[in-house]
Amino acid sequence: MSTEQVLNKALGAYLGFACGDALGATVEFMTPKQIQKRHGVHRDMIGGGWLALEAGQVTDDTQMSLALGQAIIDHQGWNIRAVADNFVAWLESDPPDIGNTCRRGITRYRDSGELFGLPRDDDAGNGACMRNLPVALATLNRPDYFNEWSLQQSHITHNHPLSNAATLTLGRMVNQLINGQDIDTCKQEAEQLISQYGEFAYKPYPGKASAYIVDTMQTVLHYFFSTDSFESCLIATVNQGADADTTGALVGMLAGAKYGIEQIPERWLARLDQQVVEQIRQQTTGLIRLAGLL
C-alpha cells in the first residue's frame, strides 16, 4: 500500500462516517415502514428528522469523533484528560443531541474529575464505539496503543464488556481495510467477536437497529457484508431506521475504508457541512502522520 492509498482509504473512512451520520439522522427513531411511507427509499441528505437538522448537518457521532481526534492531534499522542476536557467543551456547546450514557459520563468527569466510570449493566450502548475512528487512524501500525487508547476513551462514558468488544472489533476491521486487507479478514474479525460473545451473531439478521451495541453491530455487519458498493451499503443501513445516524456512520466508516473516497457519491460530499469536511480532511492527515505513515 502506498501512502496515497492509505490516505485515500482513511479519508474514505472518516468522510464516509460523516456521510452516514448526516444521511441517517433524518430517519433516526423511525421504523422501516414509516421511512418507506414518508420517503420511499431515503437516499439523499435532506436534513429534518426529529432533530430538525439542516441538510448535511452531522450529529453527536461526528462531533464527538472530531473532539477526540483534535485532542490526539493537539497533544501529538495520547492525553486522556485532554480527550475528556474536549468532551466537556462539546457537551457545553449545546450540541443537537447527546445520549444519556454519554451525558452521564462526561458530567461525572466534569463535576468530580473521575475519568473512568465503574462497569455498569446499562453502559452497553453504542456511544463509545461510534467515536473511536480517530484512535484507529492514529494507531494504524500500533495495535498495542490501539487497544489501550480505545478502552480508555470508551470508559469515560461506557464501561461494559459488549461495548468494549464491539469498539475494538470495528476499529481492527477499519485498520485492516485501510491497510489494504480484504473483506475476508473482516469476516474473520467478526467471527472472532461472535465466538467470544454469541449475542453478536447477525445471521439470520434479526432486524433491530437500536442504540444497544448488539443491535448496532448486527445491523452494521449485516449490511456491510451483504452489499457491494458504498452507496448501496449506506442506503440499505439507514433505511433500517432506529439509531440510523450511528449505524449509518459506522457502516459508512467501514464502507469508506473498503471502497475508498472515490466511491462516496459526490452529491453527498457536496451536501455535507463543508466546515466538517475541512476538519475531517485536516484531522485525517494529522492522525495518519502521527501513525508514522506520512
Order of alpha helices (4+ residues) and beta strands (2+ residues): alpha-alpha-alpha-alpha-alpha-alpha-alpha-alpha-alpha-alpha-alpha-alpha-alpha-alpha
